[in-house]
Amino acid sequence: MSDDNDKNENSYRVTADELRQFIERWERIESEKQDIADQQKEVMAEAKSRGYDTKVMRKVIAVRKRDKDDLAEEAAVFEMYAEALGMPGLQYI
């Protein structure tokens, strides 16, 4: 019976150690994410201090991440809706 308890206890230790490693890795990544977010804020603050419109910059960054075909389809639908509302020539952003 003692062997069974030892096996269960060892399995638990290994599982607990592994779980702790996963949690600690997650926490390190969270810390790195925060560091990156802080760096991004610094970049935007510097750009703003140089006179750039950071709101527009964020939109440009978001658009650059998207698929070109998806963007083209969305722009076409936008133009169709704008035209239907009597707003031809309204630019999609």
Secondary structure, 3 states (H helix, E strand, C coil): CHHHHHHHHHHHHHHHHHHHHHHHHHHHHHHHHHHHHHHHHHHHHHHHHCCCCHHHHHHHHHHHHCCHHHHHHHHHHHHHHHHHCCCCCCCCC
